[in-house]
Amino acid sequence: MDLEEIRKRAVEGIEKATTANEIAEVRIKCLGRKQGEITLALRALKDLPDAEKRKTGPLLQKLKAEIEAALVFREKELENAGRIIDITLPGEKTERGHLNLLTQTEDEIRRIFNSMNFSVIDGPEVEDEYHNFDALNIPAWHPAREMWDTFWLKPQKNNDKKRYLLRTHTSPMQIRYMEHHKPPFQIISVGRAFRYEATDATHEMDFSQVEGLMIGEDVSLANFKFVISEFFRQFFSDKEVEVRFRSSYFPFVEPGVEVDIRLDNSRWLEMGGAGMVHPNVLKSVGYNPENWQGFAFGFGVERLAIVRHKIPDIRLFRSQDLRFTKEF
């Protein structure tokens, strides 16, 4: 079975073809269901020894695919050769891309907090256990760890005793920043977080958060209420926004609150968690809780976009559905 000879005859036939009918004739001659050369060669495989069959079979399939691709390419060449181009006609408008709604929302969040003198910081998505949990007042024995369904990672080096994970929230950026900076300051961090949980219309395992932190000598929840009310006012384009706090529990703040908003007298919507930074968190970075205090908050970026644009399903953000992407 001379595959090179079959390839040579097929190539010659395809190159000589100048019409659609001639292309069809070459296709039948090479790939026809009854008497095509490739078809007959495939049928003959059953008579070959097993070793040769295993060697020749894949080569035949590859040759078949090459010939089919060459036939399609030649068909398009002939089709384009007969097309007359009217250069006086206006050109076809090229569709321009644009930023994804999630990126637009993150940029808007950064812009608003920048206008209130917050610095924007960034950090790693692969975190160690200390920054993600321990320094945030969530030691290994703490039952609050069950609140975060964690993607743990295998260590890259055998002698590395640290435990690594995909960060479950953007809160580790609080610790990383405070380890290297002295107060007072006010920062936000916008980025992705990951949790091993079932997805539905309101939950994703891969999502984005905005984390905020303000530390000073006399920072209070009253400061937080002003900052977050101003953020919501700008983000929702000067709509009438009411803000309320509900008592809640987060291990890294005390007291902790859930933040709800109500737009234009509609129903209350939960937006995220916040509170005064827990003294143990301040101690973990070397701050004296007697001298410094502050608030921290965390909101889902998708949640903000969902409320603003009335999006029914959080999974649409990463669905790669162009109908959704082009809508915004």
C-alpha atoms as one frame of an Amber mdcrd trajectory, in Angstrom:
protein
   0.000   0.000   0.000   1.846   3.097  -1.284   0.400   6.056   0.615   2.782
   8.531  -0.987   1.542   7.540  -4.421  -2.062   8.069  -3.331  -1.121  11.448
  -1.866   0.682  12.463  -5.082  -2.284  11.586  -7.332  -4.687  13.424  -5.027
  -2.570  16.585  -4.943  -2.164  16.598  -8.736  -5.895  16.182  -9.211  -6.760
  18.970  -6.776  -4.254  21.406  -8.335  -5.533  20.749 -11.856  -9.194  21.163
 -10.907 -10.626  24.465 -12.186 -14.350  23.972 -11.564 -16.610  22.727  -8.791
 -17.456  19.646 -10.869 -13.795  18.731 -11.229 -13.330  19.132  -7.464 -16.269
  16.771  -6.956 -14.698  14.224  -9.306 -11.416  14.295  -7.370 -13.327  13.880
  -4.095 -15.152  10.825  -5.424 -11.946   9.347  -6.833 -10.086   9.765  -3.535
 -12.782   9.570  -0.867 -15.797   7.998  -2.573 -17.755   5.598  -0.343 -17.511
   2.699  -2.804 -14.404   2.985  -4.988 -12.416   5.870  -3.486  -8.715   5.105
  -3.141  -8.642   5.961   0.577 -11.830   3.998   1.190 -10.425   0.893  -0.526
  -7.175   1.256   1.383  -9.040   1.409   4.695 -10.993  -1.714   3.805  -7.765
  -3.518   2.965  -6.427  -2.931   6.469  -8.215  -6.032   7.737  -5.968  -8.241
   5.607  -2.734  -6.790   7.001  -0.762  -8.227   9.924  -1.611  -6.616  13.275
   1.691  -4.767  13.552   1.358  -3.219  10.092  -2.314  -2.517  10.691  -1.498
  -0.474  13.805   1.134   1.444  11.837  -0.780   2.060   8.613  -4.243   2.816
  10.040  -3.389   6.166  11.660  -1.398   7.226   8.594  -4.388   6.537   6.365
  -6.721   8.513   8.612  -4.274  11.427   8.618  -3.979  11.322   4.825  -7.772
  11.258   4.505  -8.062  14.394   6.647  -5.327  16.165   4.654  -7.021  15.445
   1.334 -10.405  16.614   2.624  -8.840  19.872   3.909  -7.067  20.422   0.568
 -10.338  19.892  -1.328 -12.176  22.435   0.841  -9.351  24.954   0.456  -9.357
  24.548  -3.343 -13.141  24.984  -3.457 -12.833  28.322  -1.641 -10.000  29.397
  -3.934 -12.134  28.785  -7.022 -15.126  30.496  -5.423 -13.131  33.629  -4.587
 -11.449  33.686  -7.993 -14.808  34.189  -9.675 -15.943  36.942  -7.338 -15.937
  40.468  -8.715 -15.081  43.150  -6.172 -16.679  46.557  -6.640 -14.135  48.945
  -5.160 -16.666  51.796  -5.231 -18.801  50.133  -2.540 -18.298  51.192   1.100
 -16.166  48.816   3.118 -17.638  46.357   5.566 -17.780  47.825   9.059 -15.478
  46.009  11.454 -17.099  45.172  14.758 -15.052  46.545  17.632 -14.667  44.740
  20.910 -15.244  46.311  24.308 -14.560  45.625  27.956 -16.555  42.913  29.692
 -19.230  44.168  32.101 -17.271  42.740  35.038 -14.181  44.729  34.032 -16.285
  47.847  33.542 -17.742  47.431  37.022 -14.311  46.929  38.617 -12.973  50.047
  36.865 -15.963  52.063  38.106 -15.384  50.848  41.682 -11.718  51.870  41.532
 -12.635  55.285  40.095 -15.155  56.053  42.846 -12.893  55.030  45.718  -9.955
  56.876  44.132 -12.111  60.012  44.204 -12.461  59.488  47.994  -8.674  59.215
  48.387  -8.503  55.412  48.698  -5.378  53.774  47.286  -5.883  50.725  45.073
  -3.656  47.710  45.791  -3.337  44.254  44.294  -1.950  40.907  45.398  -1.628
  37.173  44.726  -4.565  34.877  44.019  -2.546  31.915  45.348  -2.261  32.549
  49.076  -0.712  30.850  52.079  -2.736  29.685  55.068  -1.333  32.366  57.353
  -2.466  35.383  55.307  -5.785  33.865  54.258  -6.823  32.545  57.691  -4.484
  32.730  60.696  -3.656  36.443  60.599  -7.353  37.200  60.095  -8.253  35.634
  63.457  -9.257  32.287  61.897  -6.789  29.697  63.311  -6.945  26.078  62.199
  -9.165  25.029  65.114 -11.681  27.843  64.578 -15.143  26.639  63.434 -15.449
  29.751  61.251 -13.142  28.084  58.711 -16.120  26.013  57.659 -17.619  29.227
  56.235 -14.990  29.154  53.484 -15.002  26.098  51.208 -11.339  26.112  50.291
  -9.350  24.966  47.260  -6.151  23.670  48.899  -3.068  23.292  46.694  -0.290
  20.727  46.773   3.111  22.155  47.835   5.581  22.655  44.987   8.580  21.767
  47.158   8.835  18.859  49.579  10.559  20.961  52.249   7.968  23.771  52.098
   5.944  23.547  55.305   3.491  26.289  54.322   0.014  25.335  53.168  -1.181
  27.081  50.005  -4.655  27.677  48.619  -6.628  29.736  46.137  -7.638  32.730
  48.216 -11.179  32.442  49.525 -11.603  36.231  49.822  -9.613  39.382  49.132
  -9.145  40.012  52.870  -5.527  38.692  52.875  -4.610  41.945  51.156  -5.383
  43.730  54.442  -2.651  41.725  56.161  -0.138  42.025  53.340  -0.549  45.789
  53.202  -0.460  46.351  56.970   2.703  44.235  57.319   4.632  46.822  55.302
   2.829  50.122  55.950   2.136  52.270  58.972  -1.257  53.915  59.578  -3.165
  56.057  58.922  -4.244  54.888  55.459  -7.277  53.841  53.429  -7.089  51.193
  50.710  -9.211  48.967  48.501  -8.351  45.789  46.633 -10.423  44.444  43.735
  -9.792  40.904  42.562 -10.866  37.301  42.168 -11.582  34.821  44.928 -12.387
  31.109  44.832 -14.582  28.794  46.893 -15.393  25.145  46.395 -19.161  25.351
  46.390 -22.112  24.501  44.168 -23.008  27.103  41.557 -26.474  28.510  41.030
 -28.083  31.783  39.987 -26.571  33.636  42.966 -23.353  31.677  43.723 -20.161
  31.023  41.755 -16.955  29.194  42.674 -14.913  31.853  40.843 -16.033  35.383
  41.681 -14.731  38.911  42.271 -14.661  40.986  45.440 -13.843  44.532  46.450
 -12.125  44.712  49.826 -11.790  47.980  51.738  -9.788  48.980  54.800  -9.350
  52.264  56.666  -7.083  52.521  59.735  -6.568  55.602  61.887  -6.594  56.859
  65.447 -10.301  57.608  65.649 -11.918  55.793  62.690 -15.417  54.539  63.505
 -18.455  52.914  61.901 -19.795  56.415  61.369 -16.900  56.998  58.950 -17.717
  53.740  57.226 -21.380  54.677  56.864 -20.432  57.943  55.167 -17.892  56.297
  52.840 -20.148  53.446  51.792 -23.217  55.684  51.377 -21.217  57.978  49.092
 -19.948  54.989  47.118 -23.469  53.641  46.578 -24.741  57.096  45.621 -22.125
  57.435  42.886 -22.271  53.805  41.751 -26.041  53.853  41.326 -25.966  57.202
  39.516 -27.479  59.421  42.193 -30.520  57.232  42.749 -32.124  57.445  46.154
 -30.132  54.892  48.175 -30.887  53.929  51.774 -28.259  52.008  53.762 -28.824
  49.907  56.872 -26.584  47.743  59.056 -27.605  44.410  60.558 -25.596  42.757
  63.295 -23.627  39.775  61.993 -20.508  37.723  62.676 -17.185  37.701  60.847
 -14.081  36.513  62.745 -11.879  39.390  61.576 -14.183  42.234  62.696 -15.890
  43.150  65.973 -18.584  44.304  65.856 -19.569  42.837  62.499 -22.438  44.002
  60.310 -24.246  43.010  57.136 -24.821  45.962  54.809 -28.189  46.266  53.043
 -29.356  48.882  50.579 -32.721  49.946  49.251 -33.022  51.730  45.907 -35.932
  54.093  45.278 -38.080  52.552  48.023 -37.788  49.017  46.607 -37.053  45.967
  48.772 -33.901  45.697  50.896 -30.921  43.943  49.247 -27.922  42.437  51.046
 -24.655  43.734  49.570 -21.856  42.389  51.800 -20.186  42.334  55.187 -18.234
  44.898  57.187 -17.217  45.897  60.707 -14.510  47.284  62.930 -11.190  45.471
  62.513 -10.750  42.891  65.262  -7.958  43.696  67.789  -6.374  40.279  67.113
  -5.975  41.215  63.435  -4.248  44.458  64.387  -1.955  42.591  66.779  -1.001
  40.072  64.072   0.584  42.874  62.009   2.221  44.607  64.955  -0.330  47.400
  65.487  -1.351  48.379  69.004  -5.192  48.213  69.204  -5.051  50.865  71.932
  -3.653  53.357  69.420  -5.205  52.320  66.105  -8.622  51.221  64.964 -10.488
  51.040  61.693 -13.153  49.424  59.566 -13.030  46.789  56.861 -15.629  45.716
  54.323 -16.060  43.247  51.490 -18.624  43.277  48.674 -19.140  41.031  45.662
 -18.431  42.839  42.396 -20.918  40.646  40.538 -23.567  41.430  43.167 -23.096
  45.158  42.566 -23.429  44.702  38.801 -26.443  42.410  39.198 -28.309  45.007
  41.253 -27.309  47.888  38.989 -28.235  46.180  35.702 -30.964  43.775  36.928
 -29.068  40.651  35.775 -30.938  37.419  36.646 -28.023  34.942  36.897 -24.458
  35.430  38.185 -23.197  32.649  35.896 -23.740  34.875  32.860 -20.604  36.891
  33.699 -18.302  33.989  32.789 -20.573  32.137  30.367 -18.815  33.544  27.254
 -22.281  34.097  25.802 -21.763  36.914  23.280 -25.410  37.935  23.519 -24.798
  38.881  27.146 -21.386  40.431  26.476 -22.673  42.664  23.660 -25.588  43.893
  25.761 -23.341  46.075  27.914
